Amino acid sequence: QKELSKLKAGAAAVPLGQRHPYFYDLGIEVAKMDADQAGQELVDRLSAAFRERYKVILDRFQNTDDRNSAKFLQTLTISEQKIYLAGQQAARHHQKWLKRKLEIIEEAAIVGLAKRTRTHAI
């Protein structure tokens, strides 16, 4: 309950990766055990926290370089780290493409991740 209050106050400032690397996955499993109102509230708070943190992750991979990412990565969950690293790779490929250093445009890893997630959700 204490952690959820922190998330509600400002999820971007909470180092979830240091709390538990699979924070969201664990939270969803706990919510499944409590199919009541409390379980739905947990899912809602986790979703809101992820949306808030996703904006920060998006900003970081677009506006920082690899040298600044080590400390930041430690604060992210495994899922968030995958998103961040895929985003960084996509940003690098975009810069190469803008400079015409890439001849073939490939699908970014983050797109494949999103496709797999949608497929598993159905």
Stockholm file with secondary structure:
# STOCKHOLM 1.0

chainA/1-122         QKELSKLKAGAAAVPLGQRHPYFYDLGIEVAKMDADQAGQELVDRLSAAFRERYKVILDRFQNTDDRNSAKFLQTLTISEQKIYLAGQQAARHHQKWLKRKLEIIEEAAIVGLAKRTRTHAI
#=GR chainA/1-122 SS CHHHHHHHHHGGGSCHHHHCTTHHHHHHHHHHHCCSHHHHHHHHHHHHHHHHHHHHHHHHHHHCCGGGHHHHHHTSCHHHHHHHHHHHHHHHHHHHHHTTCCSSCCCCHHHHHHHHHHHHHC
#=GC SS_cons         CHHHHHHHHHGGGSCHHHHCTTHHHHHHHHHHHCCSHHHHHHHHHHHHHHHHHHHHHHHHHHHCCGGGHHHHHHTSCHHHHHHHHHHHHHHHHHHHHHTTCCSSCCCCHHHHHHHHHHHHHC
//
